[in-house]
């Protein structure tokens, strides 16, 4: 944590959000960003709501608790900067996502 107010805060690992369709096509989502942990797993996301009652506002989604367990907490705010700040406050830098790896053995 940065304790000296004269030094800039360290930048977190934000990247443009990506998608993968069922047929394997990959691409980037417009106006959406993902926060990655130290090993490259998604831990939070922000995206601009295009339409509906929240149109023009930024939705934030925290995918994991600080200790890595899945979460799914969400909300909306006025700006992208505020949405990113909320995500960064809820997901400390030391967080490593513990994502499910699928079944380890067959059901029958």
VEXGU-531049 format. One line per 5 residues: number of its first residue (from 1); their letters; for each residue x, y, z of N, C-alpha, C. Coordinates in Angstrom, 1 decimal. Example, Ala and Ser with C-alpha at 12.3 -4.5 7.8 and 13.67 -1.06 7.14 Angstrom:
1 = AS = 13.2,-5.7,7.8,12.3,-4.5,7.8,13.2,-3.3,7.8; 12.8,-2.2,7.1,13.7,-1.1,7.1,12.9,0.0,7.9 $
% end
This chain:
1 = XXXXX = 0.8,-1.2,0.0,0.0,0.0,0.0,0.9,1.2,0.0; 0.5,2.3,-0.7,1.2,3.5,-0.9,1.0,4.4,0.3; 1.9,4.7,1.2,1.7,5.5,2.3,2.2,6.9,2.1; 3.0,7.2,1.1,3.5,8.5,0.9,2.5,9.3,-0.1; 1.9,10.3,0.4,0.9,11.0,-0.5,1.5,11.7,-1.7 $
6 = XXXXX = 2.8,11.9,-1.7,3.5,12.6,-2.8,3.7,11.6,-4.0; 3.7,10.3,-3.7,4.0,9.3,-4.8,2.6,8.9,-5.4; 2.6,8.7,-6.7,1.4,8.3,-7.4,1.0,6.9,-6.9; -0.3,6.6,-6.9,-0.8,5.3,-6.5,-0.4,4.3,-7.6; 0.0,3.1,-7.2,0.3,2.1,-8.2,-0.9,1.8,-9.1 $
11 = XXXXX = -0.6,1.6,-10.4,-1.7,1.2,-11.3,-2.1,-0.2,-11.2; -3.4,-0.5,-11.3,-3.8,-1.9,-11.2,-3.9,-2.5,-12.6; -4.1,-3.7,-12.7,-4.0,-4.4,-14.0,-5.4,-4.5,-14.7; -5.8,-3.4,-15.3,-7.1,-3.3,-16.1,-6.8,-3.6,-17.5; -7.7,-4.3,-18.2,-7.5,-4.6,-19.6,-8.9,-4.5,-20.2 $
16 = XXXXX = -9.0,-4.3,-21.6,-10.3,-4.3,-22.2,-11.0,-5.6,-22.0; -12.3,-5.6,-21.8,-13.0,-6.9,-21.6,-13.2,-7.6,-22.9; -13.1,-8.9,-22.8,-13.1,-9.8,-24.0,-14.3,-10.7,-23.9; -14.7,-11.3,-25.1,-15.7,-12.3,-25.1,-15.3,-13.4,-26.0; -15.9,-14.6,-25.8,-15.7,-15.7,-26.6,-17.1,-16.3,-26.9 $
21 = XXXXX = -17.5,-16.4,-28.2,-18.8,-16.9,-28.6,-18.8,-18.4,-28.6; -19.9,-19.0,-28.6,-20.0,-20.5,-28.6,-19.3,-21.2,-29.7; -19.2,-20.5,-30.9,-18.5,-21.1,-32.0,-17.0,-20.7,-32.0; -16.5,-20.1,-30.9,-15.0,-19.9,-30.7,-14.5,-18.6,-31.2; -15.4,-17.7,-31.7,-14.9,-16.4,-32.1,-14.7,-15.5,-30.9 $
26 = XXXXX = -13.5,-14.8,-30.9,-13.1,-13.9,-29.8,-13.2,-12.5,-30.2; -13.4,-11.6,-29.3,-13.4,-10.2,-29.6,-13.4,-9.4,-28.3; -13.4,-8.0,-28.5,-13.4,-7.1,-27.4,-14.8,-6.4,-27.3; -15.2,-6.2,-26.0,-16.4,-5.5,-25.8,-16.2,-4.0,-25.7; -17.0,-3.2,-26.3,-16.9,-1.7,-26.3,-17.3,-1.2,-24.9 $
31 = XXXXX = -16.5,-0.3,-24.4,-16.8,0.4,-23.1,-16.9,-0.6,-21.9; -16.0,-1.6,-21.9,-16.0,-2.5,-20.8,-14.5,-2.9,-20.5; -14.2,-2.9,-19.2,-12.9,-3.2,-18.7,-12.9,-4.3,-17.6; -11.8,-5.1,-17.5,-11.7,-6.2,-16.5,-10.5,-5.9,-15.7; -10.6,-6.1,-14.4,-9.5,-6.1,-13.4,-9.0,-7.5,-13.3 $
36 = XXXXX = -7.7,-7.7,-13.4,-7.1,-9.0,-13.3,-6.3,-9.1,-12.0; -6.2,-10.3,-11.4,-5.3,-10.5,-10.3,-3.9,-10.7,-10.7; -3.0,-11.1,-9.8,-1.6,-11.2,-10.1,-1.3,-12.4,-11.1; -2.2,-13.3,-11.2,-2.0,-14.4,-12.2,-2.8,-14.4,-13.4; -3.5,-13.2,-13.6,-4.2,-13.0,-14.9,-5.7,-13.5,-14.9 $
41 = XXXXX = -6.3,-13.7,-13.7,-7.7,-14.1,-13.6,-8.5,-12.9,-13.4; -9.7,-12.9,-14.0,-10.6,-11.7,-13.8,-11.2,-11.7,-12.3; -11.1,-10.5,-11.7,-11.6,-10.4,-10.3,-12.7,-9.3,-10.3; -12.8,-8.4,-11.3,-13.8,-7.4,-11.3,-14.0,-6.9,-12.8; -15.1,-6.2,-13.0,-15.4,-5.7,-14.3,-16.2,-4.4,-14.2 $
46 = XXXXX = -16.0,-3.5,-15.1,-16.8,-2.3,-15.2,-17.3,-2.2,-16.7; -18.5,-1.7,-16.9,-19.1,-1.6,-18.3,-20.1,-0.5,-18.3; -20.2,0.2,-19.4,-21.1,1.2,-19.6,-22.5,0.6,-20.0; -23.5,1.0,-19.3,-24.9,0.5,-19.6,-25.4,1.3,-20.8; -25.7,0.7,-21.9,-26.1,1.3,-23.1,-27.5,1.8,-23.2 $
51 = XXXXX = -28.4,1.0,-22.6,-29.8,1.3,-22.6,-30.5,0.9,-21.3; -31.8,1.0,-21.3,-32.6,0.6,-20.1,-32.6,1.8,-19.0; -33.1,1.5,-17.9,-33.2,2.5,-16.8,-31.9,3.0,-16.4; -30.8,2.3,-16.5,-29.5,2.7,-16.1,-28.6,3.2,-17.2; -29.2,3.4,-18.4,-28.5,3.8,-19.6,-27.6,5.1,-19.3 $
56 = XXXXX = -26.3,5.0,-19.8,-25.4,6.1,-19.6,-24.6,6.0,-18.3; -24.9,5.1,-17.4,-24.2,4.9,-16.2,-23.3,3.7,-16.3; -22.3,3.6,-15.4,-21.3,2.5,-15.4,-21.7,1.5,-14.4; -21.8,0.2,-14.8,-22.1,-0.9,-13.9,-20.7,-1.5,-13.5; -20.6,-1.7,-12.2,-19.4,-2.4,-11.7,-19.8,-3.8,-11.2 $
61 = XXXXX = -18.9,-4.8,-11.3,-19.2,-6.1,-10.9,-17.9,-6.7,-10.2; -18.0,-7.0,-8.9,-16.9,-7.6,-8.2,-17.1,-9.1,-8.3; -16.2,-9.9,-8.9,-16.4,-11.3,-9.1,-15.9,-12.2,-7.9; -15.0,-11.7,-7.1,-14.5,-12.5,-6.0,-14.4,-11.7,-4.7; -14.5,-12.4,-3.5,-14.2,-11.8,-2.2,-12.7,-11.5,-2.2 $
66 = XXXXX = -12.3,-10.7,-1.2,-10.8,-10.4,-1.1,-10.0,-11.7,-0.9; -10.5,-12.7,-0.4,-9.8,-14.0,-0.2,-9.9,-14.9,-1.3; -10.6,-14.5,-2.4,-10.6,-15.2,-3.7,-11.9,-16.0,-3.9; -12.8,-16.2,-3.0,-14.0,-17.0,-3.2,-15.0,-16.2,-4.2; -15.7,-16.9,-5.0,-16.7,-16.2,-5.9,-17.6,-15.4,-5.2 $
71 = XXXXX = -18.0,-14.2,-5.8,-18.9,-13.3,-5.1,-20.1,-12.8,-6.0; -19.9,-11.9,-6.9,-20.9,-11.4,-7.8,-21.6,-10.2,-7.3; -21.0,-9.3,-6.5,-21.6,-8.1,-6.0,-21.6,-7.1,-7.2; -22.7,-6.3,-7.3,-22.8,-5.4,-8.5,-23.5,-4.1,-8.0; -23.3,-3.0,-8.9,-24.0,-1.8,-8.6,-23.7,-0.9,-9.8 $
76 = XXXXX = -24.2,0.4,-9.8,-24.0,1.3,-10.8,-23.6,2.7,-10.2; -22.9,3.5,-11.0,-22.5,4.8,-10.6,-22.3,5.7,-11.9; -22.0,6.9,-11.7,-22.1,7.9,-12.7,-20.9,7.9,-13.7; -19.7,7.5,-13.2,-18.5,7.6,-14.0,-17.7,6.3,-14.0; -16.9,6.1,-15.0,-16.0,5.0,-15.1,-15.0,5.0,-14.0 $
81 = XXXXX = -14.4,6.2,-13.7,-13.4,6.3,-12.7,-14.0,5.9,-11.3; -15.2,6.3,-11.0,-15.8,5.9,-9.7,-16.0,4.4,-9.7; -16.5,3.8,-10.8,-16.7,2.3,-10.9,-15.4,1.6,-10.7; -14.3,2.0,-11.3,-13.0,1.3,-11.1,-12.6,1.5,-9.7; -12.7,2.6,-9.1,-12.3,2.9,-7.7,-13.1,1.9,-6.7 $
86 = XXXXX = -14.4,1.8,-7.0,-15.2,0.9,-6.1,-14.6,-0.5,-6.2; -14.4,-1.0,-7.4,-13.8,-2.4,-7.6,-12.5,-2.5,-6.9; -11.6,-1.5,-7.1,-10.3,-1.6,-6.5,-10.4,-1.6,-5.0; -11.3,-0.9,-4.4,-11.5,-0.9,-2.9,-12.0,-2.2,-2.4; -12.9,-2.9,-3.2,-13.5,-4.1,-2.8,-12.5,-5.3,-3.0 $
91 = XXXXX = -11.6,-5.2,-4.0,-10.7,-6.3,-4.3,-9.2,-5.8,-4.1; -8.6,-6.1,-2.9,-7.3,-5.6,-2.7,-6.3,-6.2,-3.7; -5.1,-5.6,-3.8,-4.1,-6.0,-4.7,-3.6,-7.5,-4.5; -3.6,-7.9,-3.3,-3.1,-9.3,-2.9,-4.1,-10.4,-3.2; -5.3,-10.0,-3.7,-6.4,-11.0,-4.0,-5.9,-11.9,-5.2 $
96 = XXXXX = -6.1,-13.2,-5.0,-6.0,-14.2,-6.0,-7.3,-15.0,-6.1; -7.9,-15.0,-7.3,-9.2,-15.7,-7.5,-9.0,-17.2,-7.3; -9.9,-17.8,-6.6,-10.0,-19.3,-6.5,-11.2,-19.7,-7.3; -11.0,-19.9,-8.6,-12.1,-20.2,-9.5,-12.3,-21.7,-9.5; -13.5,-22.2,-9.7,-13.8,-23.6,-9.8,-13.1,-24.2,-11.0 $
101 = XXXXX = -12.5,-25.4,-10.9,-11.8,-26.0,-12.0,-12.6,-27.1,-12.6; -13.9,-27.3,-12.3,-14.7,-28.3,-12.9,-14.7,-29.6,-12.0; -15.4,-30.6,-12.5,-15.5,-31.8,-11.8,-14.1,-32.5,-11.8; -13.7,-33.1,-10.7,-12.5,-33.9,-10.7,-12.7,-35.4,-11.0; -13.9,-35.8,-10.8,-14.2,-37.2,-11.1,-15.6,-37.3,-11.7 $
106 = XXX = -15.9,-38.4,-12.4,-17.2,-38.5,-13.0,-18.3,-38.7,-12.0; -19.5,-38.4,-12.4,-20.6,-38.5,-11.5,-21.0,-40.0,-11.3; -20.8,-40.9,-12.3,-21.1,-42.3,-12.1,-20.1,-43.1,-12.6 $
% end
